[in-house]
């Protein structure tokens, strides 16, 4: 089979709705009365992506309380079609692809033979013989000299002679725009009609969690999925590229009317970490080529160990059999601690893999840090949140093997310190204070019934 992944680009790419983002920046300048400045840009997955717009990262992170709009056009969509598409994907991926129904989504991982993580992704079953994989930015590039192989090319290494599978990157046909937060139902219903949010099999009910719908809009075929990109209520919209700029503008305007914002990379990372007891792992940070996903929060959702086989299963079972105790944890700290060592009473517990300032940490949670920093203790102050790997589960376990996250009606919080380190992992300087949190930052609402938000 011919190479599917793109060559490594000479310059970072632009998303299909780059023009609409410039329009939005100018609109913000007019509406907020702020001087027009260039969008703060970062290279992410070989795309020029907005870190934040004219609004700050903290302002954008707070928008999730109402409605937050994300340009996710840097993520790729790969179509697998043919009589053996199901067989190939089920052979490679740890999710049970064969059991998927039409209209269903699954979250899963792409593993190496050593069971470390190449990518995390969403798979949608379009028909009996057609699937779409939604993959992370930069995972559409194959460049041997740089040690890169696109997800599609990696999966196709396991294609057997005679199997009928057509694999195509269709990212140039679609624009992905995510609409997240409690007012997302209201926004989508107004712009596209309430019917697009109904259960495809039971039209009198709302869409179920991890399902998707296809619908026609202005003569164009669109897809809308409900997979919890921020672990909160929300949807992921895929529109044809021909109407991408038009639809981004309509959605952004309506979000502003509802008190929401378009959110860049910084706010998106905060939104993914800050929901639920353990947040959502970030590919390339918590998920990488060094760690297996054992004891990560979404392990059970992403991996079906009852399957006969999949790529990396043997190594995964070996890791489990050794009694590996490593654990991914969520932390709250008085400042950003990316890459620092996690210490408890002088003993090294692990490493911080992600850390970002957050406006969504309550005063009660910030006060528990015991910080002397003024910004942490103000009524509307901030603290940093993050994720990390520790060598062993820091929580007690009950008789059923579940973490004890609450005692006497109070959340379990484990005070730790975060140190910079030398090349030999020896702590340096003064520590940043914080704790491992058993109750996270804010509740996860993604799987909760839509009746909670349909009348907002």
Secondary structure, 3 states (H helix, E strand, C coil): CCCCCECCCCCCECCCCHHHHHHHHHHHHHHHCCCCCCCEEEEECCEEEEEECCCCHHHHHHHHHCCEEEECCCCEEEEEECCCHHHHHHHHCCCCHHHCCCCEEEEEEEECCCCEEEEEEEEEEEECCEEEEEECCCCCECEHHHCECCHHHHHHCCCCCCCCCEEEECCCCEEEEEEECCCHHHHHHHHHCHHHHECCCCCCCECCCCEEEEEEECCEEEEEEECCCCCCCEEEEEEEHHHHHHHHHHHHHHHHHCCCEEECHHHHHHHHHCECCCCCCCECCCECCCCECCCCCCHHHHCCCCCCCCCCHHHHHHHHHCCCCCEEEEEEECCCCCCCEEEECCEEEEEEEEEEEECCCCHHHHHCCCCCCHHHHCCCCCEEEEEEEECCCCCCECCCCCECCEECCEECEEEEEEEEECCCCCEEEEEEEEEEECCCCECCCCCCCHHHCCCC
